[in-house]
Amino acid sequence: MPINKPRKNNCLKAIIIFVSLGFTVENQSSLAQLIPDKTLGNDNSIVTPNATIKDLPASLIEGGAERGTNLFHSFSEFNIGDLERVYFANPTGIERIFSRVTGNNLSNIDGVLGVLGNADLFFLNPNGIIFGQNASLDVNGSFMGSTADSLVFGDEFTLIINYQILHLRAIAPINAIAFFVIQVDKKP
C-alpha cells in the first residue's frame, strides 16, 4: 500500500501565492488610476506618473483640448489612491479646467487633487464622486464636483459627459456663474 506524503509543502506554496497576490492587489488599489478615454482626438490628456510637484512625487495631467480660456480633459477612469497626489497643469491663459469621466465607474478621491495655477477646476462624473477621509484639494481657484450628465454654456455649447466623441469649438469666455448644470434623464 502506498504511503501518502504530507501536503505541507503544497499548503505552504498556496499560502505564499495567496499572500503575494493579496499584496499585489493592495498595492495596485492604492495607485492613482487615471485613464484618458481618447475622445479628444489629437488633444488627448497626457498623464505623467511619478512627476515631482512641490518637491513630492505626483501624477501630472497635461494636454487636453484648449478652447479660448477653457481646457477640457476626458477620462474613462479617474481615481486617486490614499497618499497619492494628482495635479492638472494650468497652461498660460487658461482660466477654467473641465474634466469629465465617461466610463461606468464612480471616482474615488482618497488623496490630493490639485491644479498647478489659479484655474477653476470642474470635475464631472455622472456615476458618482466619493471623497475619502484622506482626500484634499490643492486648488487656488474654485472647485466644483458634480454628477450631472452635462454642462450647458448658454445657447452656444453643451458638454455631454456620456457622449463618447466630444466635438469642441472655440467658445466665448464664460462667466463661471453663467452656466447651468443639468441632469439628463436616462431612458432604459
N, C-alpha and C positions, 0 to 999 in steps of 0.2 A: 504494500500500500504506500503511495507516495506521501511524503511529508510536505505539508504546506508551509512555506516560509512566511514569517510575519510581513505584513504590508507597511511596516513602519516607514520605510524609505518613500513609498508611494504617497503616503499620507503627508509626510513632511514636504515632498515636492509640491503636492497640491496646495498646501498651506502657503508655501513660499510664493507660488504663482498667484494665488488669490490675493495675498497681501501686496505683491508687486502691482497687480492690476488696480487694486484699491488706491495705492499711492499715485499711480498714473492718472486715474480718473480724477482724484482730488486735485492734483496739480493742474490738470487741464481746466477744471472748472473755475480755478482762481485766476485764469488769464483773461485779459480783455479779448472779447470776440467781436471784432469789427470787420464785417464783410461787405464791401461795396457791391451794389447789385448790377452795375454796368448798364444802367438805364440812361445815363447821361452822355452816351456816345463817347466822343473824344475828351469830354470834360469830366471823366470819372474821378471819384475820390481816390486818393492815394494814402494808404496807411503805412507809416514807418514805425515799426515796433522798436523798442529799446533806444529811442532817441533820448538825448539829455535835455531836459527842460527844467529851468530853475534849479540847476545843479542836481537833479534827481532823474532816474530813469522814468520814461513815459512813452506812450504811443502818440505820434503826431499825425493829424489828419490834414492833408494838403489837397490841392487840386480843386475839383468841383467846378460848377458852372457859374461864372461871373456874369451877372446881368445888371448893368448900372452899378448901384451901390449895394447890391444883394449878391450873396454867394449861396448856391444850392448844393447840398450833398444828398446822396441817396444810398441806403444800405439795405441788404436783405436781413442782416442780423446786427444788433448793436447792444453789447453787454460789457460792463466794466466790473471786473472781479474785485474782491476785497484787497485793499492795499495797492490796486492798480491806479494809474493816472493816465487820462486821455485828454489831449488838448487839440482844439481846432486852430489851425493857422489863421491869422487875420491879415490878409493882404492889404496893402495901402489902398485907401479909398472905399473899402468895404465897411458898411455900417450895420448890416444885418446878415446873419448866417442862419439858413434854414436847413435842417437836417430831417429827412424822413426815413422811416423804416417800412419797407414794402413786404417783408417776409411775414410769416404766420405766427411768429412768437412775440411775446412781450419782451420788453427791455428791462434787464436787472442792472441797476446802477448801484454798485456797492463800494466804489472807490471815488476818485476825483474826476469830475467832468469840468473842463475849463476851456477858455478862449485866450489865445495869446494876443491881446489887444483890447480895444474898447467896444468891439461889435456886440450887438444884442444877439442872443442865441435862442432860436426857436426849435424845439425838438418835438417831433410828432411821431407817434406810433399808435395806430388805431387798435392794436391788440393789448395795449397797456404799458405802463411805465411804473416800475417799482423802485423807489429809492430806499436802500437798506440802511441799517443803523450806522454804518461807517461811510455812507455817501456824503460827498460835499461838492459844492460848486465853487469854482475859481473863475468867476466871470465879472469883469469890470462894468459891463453894460447890463442890460436887463436879461432875464431868463424867462422863457415860457415853455412849459411842457404840456402837451395835450394828447388826448386820444381821439381827436377829431379825424375824420376821413379826408378833409380837405381844408385849404385856406382860400378865401376869396379876397382878392385885392381889388375892390371896387368893381367896375364893369370890364376892366382891362385884362384880368388874368386870374386863373384858378389853379392852385397847386393841388392835384389829386394824389392822395397817398397810395392807394392800392391800384393805380393805373401803372402798368409796367414800363411804358415808354413816356418819358417826360419831355414834352416839347416846350422849350423856353424861348421866349423872345425878349428883346430889350423892353423892360418895363420902366415906367417913370419911377423916380424915387418915391417911396411910400412913407407915410407917417405911421409909426408903429401902432398907433391907436386906430388908424383908418382902415383896418381890415377886419373881416368877420371870420370867426371860426365856426364852421357848421358841421353837424353830424349828418352824414348821408345815410338814409335808410337802406339797409342791405336786404335785398329780396332773395328768398331761397331759390 
